[in-house]
């Protein structure tokens, strides 16, 4: 296990916080005009799903836990949890919905993801870097709008609303970064 300084925290990291593994959901580095710099971090307990907000001094350190990833395929929701199958040995793992609430909209049957393990216990998932998905609803493009013009909201097939460039129309497919729910490019 390695020590990581509060200013080096990143979303998705798993750290030991108050004796339990927590995933960093978001963090903000604040440097007020008066006083010391602080890092405001939103952490989620990977066992219970409970979120916590904490304020750390910029020089404080946390223990980073080693996470092993195994490639798996999402199969279905069985009511008690989500079922994933290991693509190498066909073993199935069920993860509770609370552990992967933020990733749920991006899960479609047969999508390949990475299930994260801490000491042989499944603790969460890592989505692919990009996902191709259909825009179901957005405003029509403005005449003369360019890619640099202000973005507009668009509802995707999974119900997530993101900002897209003005030239994107309903029915088109776009490539999205699911971890940040951010438009990447139009799918040709």
N, C-alpha and C positions, 0 to 999 in steps of 0.2 A: 504494500500500500504506500502511496506517495502522498506527501503533504502538498496542498495547493493553496496559494494565497487567495484571499477573497477577491482581489481585483482580476484574478485569472479564472474565475468561475465562468462557465458557459452553459447555455441551455442544453439539457439532455445529460449533463454529467451526473453521476451518482456519487454522493458524498455521505460520510457518517456525520449525522447531526443529532446530538443528544442520545447517542448510543444506538440509533436506528438508521437504516439506509434511507436516504431521501434523494429524489431526483430534482435537479434544478430546473424549474419551469421557466423562470425569467429572472433577470437581474438588472439593476440599474446602478451605475457608478455615479455617485453624487459628490461634487466638490463645492461645498458652500463657501461663500466669501469669507466667512469667519469660522474658524474651527477646523477639525480634521476631516479628511475625506472619508466617506462611508460607502458601503455597498449594500443596497436594499435588495434582498433576494426572496423570491417566492419559491418555496420548497414543497414537494409532495412526498409524504411517507409512502414508500413503495409497497409496504405490507398492508397498511390500513386505508390508503388513499386520501388521508386527511392532509389538507394544505396548510402551510404555515408561512407567515411572512416574518422575516428576521432582518435585523440591521447589524452589519458586521463592520468593524474597523478595517480600513484598507490594508493594514498590515497583519490582520488575523489570518490564521491558516485553518484549513479543514482537511480531514483525511479523505482522499479520493479512493473509492472502492473499485477494485478491478471487476470489470463486467465482461463476461464471455458471451459472444453472439452466436446463435445457431440459425441457419437459414431455414425458414418454415413457410408453409402455405396456409393462408386463412381458409377454413372450410365453411363454418356456419356458426350461428348463435343458437345454443341449445336451451336458452332460457335461464340457466344458472351461470353461464359464462360463455366465452368465445373459444371455439375449438380450432387448434392449429395442428398441422401435421409436419413432422420433421421430414424434409425432402430426401435425407440420406438413409434413414432407417424406418421410415413410415410410422414412428411412434406418434401418438397424439397427446397434446397438452391442452388443458382447459385453463384459461386465465379469467379471473373475475372482471366484470365490466368496470368496476371502480378503478382498477389499476390502469386502464387504457381509455378513460373517458374522452380525453382530448383527441385521440387518434381514431375513435369510432367512425366518424363520418367518412373517413378515407378508406375504410376496409370494405372491399368487395370480394365475393367468393373467388378463390383461386389466385388472389394477389400474393406475390412473394414478398415476405418481410423478414426481419431479423428479430427473433425473440431473445431478449437479454436475460442472462442468468447471473446470479450472484451466489456463489457457493452451491451450485446445483439446484437452485430454487429460481423458477421463472419469475421475473420481477417487472417485465414490461416489454414493449416492442419498439423497434426502430423502423419507421416507414421508409420506402424508397426515396431517393433524392427528388425525383419528379414523378408526377402522375398526370396522364392525359385524361381530360374529362370534358364533358359537353357543357356549354353555357346554355341554360334553359331560359333565362330571362335577363334582358338588359335593355336599356334605352337604345333607340336607333342612333346610328352614328351621326355626328354633327357634320354639316357640309364644310369641307375645307379643314377638317380636324387632322392633326398630325399626331404621330406617336408621342411627341413631346408635350402635347396639350394635356390639360388636367385629366386624370383618370376618372372613370365612372364606375358605379357599383354594378356587379353582375352576380346573379344567382346561378350556382352550379348544380349539376344533376344530383349531387349529394346534399343539397340544401345550404351549403356554405356560401356566404357572400364575400366576394373579394373585389378589389379594384382592378379594372382592366383598362387598356387604352381605348380611346374613342372609336377606333376603326373596328373593334370586335362587335359581332352581331349575334343575336340569339341563334342557336342551332350549330354554331361553330365549336370546334374542339380547341381547347387551350391546354398548354402544359403548365402545371402549377407545382410549386414547392409546398408539399403538405405540412411540413413542420412549421412554416411561417405563414401558411395560407396566402401565398404571394404568387402573382402572375409571373411566368417566366417568358413564354412566347406562344405564338399561335402555332397550332399543329397543322402542317401542310397536308 
